[in-house]
Amino acid sequence: MARLTGFLLLSLLCFLPLCLCDKSYGGKLFPGYYAHSCPQAGEIVRSVVAKAVARETRMAASLLRLHFHDCFVQGCDGSLLLDSGGRIVSEKSSNPNSKSARGFDVVDQIKAELEKQCPGTVSCADVLTLAARDSSVLTGGPSWVVPLGRRDSRSASLSGSNNNIPAPNNTFSTILSKFNRQGLDVTDLVALSGSHTIGFSRCTSFRQRLYNQSGNGRPDMTLEQSFAANLRQRCPRSGGDQNLSVLDIISAAKFDNSYFKNLIENKGLLNSDQVLFSSNEKSRELVKKYAEDQEEFFEQFAESMIKMGNISPLTGSSGEIRKNCRKMNS
């Protein structure tokens, strides 16, 4: 209840007098940032995302993932959206993003609509943040008030993308270390991992668990056997790298708490999922709590998404507002 009260108070900020909601508000993010400069921004983003998700439900998971992969590299600054060119080496070619990051065309559509209505006003970084929230809502998940006012970076970091984003086969301690590096704790880790209640993963991301978990030619014995047998049909020992399997076998298109129920039954698809239940007592207790109480999960997910969205944003005169999310302004 306290969390919900906090969200309501946050939302009320945008209705305060202009002196508290203009662009000089302490260089901080706040919900009413575009209240006067582009009041229709939220509706534009929501409309484009809704059409994209209606065409393909999987897109909701893809847009959430883009926001996550952006914020873990240089902060939430839209750096992931930049294509290679000039001095920019794109983060899109990193191991976590190559052949798997998607949704860039949806971001392009959102930005094009925003530029028609409010030229040079809404950042690509804020587009990603709003699109992530809308993706949750459109698949049945929680909503939250999104603090806004991020600006776009003039740089990208391929090495940061390769090193900062948790990998599917990382150990629990490595994953938690990468979250801690961003100012996020074990509660944020478990809650945000719950976004795997929607979407798919490629065979190449979980093959190791099926055939050679520890480098000894043996499968991961924490994987439930009938579940593993079904996965082997979709993911052979060699070939089929791009074959997809659902991250949540109960309700892959619905944002709910069944992801955590799967972990308790040893049916987490990725090693990075299952270790939340098998490798750490605190994370295991959180998995149990969220499996039992969807409302608790939803509240914490919303809180952790806001926290993640606040990682090192560019504000004030830093960065720029890109006209095209794929390249810096000339």
Secondary structure, 3 states (H helix, E strand, C coil): CHHHHHHHHHHHHHHCCHHHCCCCCCCCCECCCCCCCCCCHHHHHHHHHHHHHHHCCHHHHHHHHHHHHHHCCCCCCCHHHCCCECCECCHHHCCCCCCCCCCHHHHHHHHHHHHHHCCCCCCHHHHHHHHHHHHHHHCCCCCCCCCECCEECCCCCHHHHHHHCCCCCCCHHHHHHHHHHCCCCHHHHHHHHHHHHCCEEEHHHHHHHHHCCCCCCCCCCCCCHHHHHHHHHHCCCCCCCCCEEECCCCCCCCCCCHHHHHHHCCCCCCHHHHHHHHCCHHHHHHHHHHHHCHHHHHHHHHHHHHHHHCCCCECCCCCECCCECCECCC
